[in-house]
Every structure is written in C-alpha cells, then in structure tokens.
C-alpha cells in the first residue's frame, strides 16, 4: 500500500473518534489565549489542520475580537461563550467566509439560547461527518424549522468538504495539489 493510501486510511480511522466537546465539557474556568489555542487545536487539528494550514492562531482570535465576531476577553481570559463560538468558527470557516459565519452565529443567537444552539451544532456536525464518511444518508426532513434546516445544510457542506479533502485531495501528489491551490 502506498504512503498516501496509508495516510488516508489513518485519517479515515481518526474520523471514528471525531468529537466536539459539548457545553458541559468545555472548561469551567476562564482560560488565557495560549490555553485557548491549545484547547482548540487538541480537538480540531487531527481533522482540519496541517503543517501548512493551522486551524486557529492567536492572531486569528485577536482579529475575530477586533472584527467583533466574538466579544473581547475579560481581563485577557476567555470563557465558555468564547470557546463555543470559536469551535463554530473554526469548523465553518472551512467552507464559509467569516462574514457569513458571523451572520449564522448572530441568527442562531436570536432564535435559540447559546448552550442549546452550541450543543445542537456539535451533535449535527458529528452526525453529518459520520454519515458522509460511512456513505449513509444525512437527512434534512421537510417538516423541520427553517433554522434547523439551515443548520443541517450548513453543516452538511462542511462534512462533504472534509470528506473530499480527506479521501480525494489527500491522495493527489502535493505538487499537483499546490498548483490547484494557486489556481494554475
């Protein structure tokens, strides 16, 4: 088996462990920026990150604060609201612009309590990722609210992109992949 196929198989096995911490699993105490980056990387880098493409950095977080995508930290510490918002941002920025994500977060905040919206987001992301990777159907029933339909649709686009990157794009030799990224 080739090195690329081994790498793809390893990533596919990792997907079985894909988990986003629910609200009650997030740190109960406020954390500093370095701790926040490390925490997010622990959960997301195995699936979304690479040496060339970091999922999150201190600079990114500072920019999200400056752009008022997330609130400013309190005495340089970040709480559960920040952490939950950053998980959503890190996942959705794989597919959507930060402006679109800010709109999604704002919309969700107007329709549902943050704790409920975040836990539902986590569950839906995991369900969509597992369904797409197993080749199962991830249904978007017609009889659900427009908010839930939007959430499922947004998340399904992420799951499909993750699948394509993990299975197909990872198998393309890196020079070819670099050409595609630069638009040549």
Secondary structure, DSSP 4 states (H G I P E B T S, - for coil): --HHHHHHHHHHHHHTT-----GGGS-SS-EEHHHHHHHHHHHHHHHH--SSS-S--HHHHHHHHHTTSSPPPBTTEE-HHHHHHHHHHHHHTTTS-HHHHHHHHHHHHHHS-HHHHHHHHHHHHHHHHHHHHHT------TTS-HHHHHHHHHHHHHHHHHHHHHHTGGGS-HHHHHHHHTT-
